[in-house]
Amino acid sequence: MEIEEYGNPASDIVLIQPVDEHDLALIENEITAIADNSDKDFRLIAVKVDDWNTDLSPWQAPAVFGKDAFGGEARDTLSAILPLCEDKSKAYCIGGYSLAGLFALWAAYQTDAFSGVAAVSPSVWFPGWSAYAREHV
């Protein structure tokens, strides 16, 4: 996984966001929108995933749209992200869009490393998600 960093590296607020190539192409717009709509200093760490359906899905599932199945390797992705959250003097928030939004929700069930979650249009249609969420309240 590649890591791209934006904003103030010394900020006490760190946003973690799984991204792909499409997201990276537009991330400057996102940084500008956050800065324009908040008076908070922040650092954004974009974690580029190699395979969206594999790296962000919490468990394996058959293809729902198209022919690409879900690989269920979210645990590995989270394991790669958690070392980025070791400075206890900082507040870490995780977020994402679509399947990355579902990943962010799932990650919040796995660890208390994040003080906030932003799940934008999360893929809560993911097979088995509703039952998982009910069982882990």
Secondary structure as GFF3:
##gff-version 3
##sequence-region A 1 137
A	DSSP	beta_strand	2	7	.	.	.	ID=ss1
A	DSSP	beta_strand	13	19	.	.	.	ID=ss2
A	DSSP	alpha_helix	21	36	.	.	.	ID=ss3
A	DSSP	beta_strand	43	48	.	.	.	ID=ss4
A	DSSP	alpha_helix	52	55	.	.	.	ID=ss5
A	DSSP	beta_strand	60	61	.	.	.	ID=ss6
A	DSSP	beta_strand	70	71	.	.	.	ID=ss7
A	DSSP	alpha_helix	74	81	.	.	.	ID=ss8
A	DSSP	three_ten_helix	82	85	.	.	.	ID=ss9
A	DSSP	beta_strand	91	97	.	.	.	ID=ss10
A	DSSP	alpha_helix	99	110	.	.	.	ID=ss11
A	DSSP	beta_strand	116	120	.	.	.	ID=ss12
A	DSSP	alpha_helix	129	135	.	.	.	ID=ss13
###
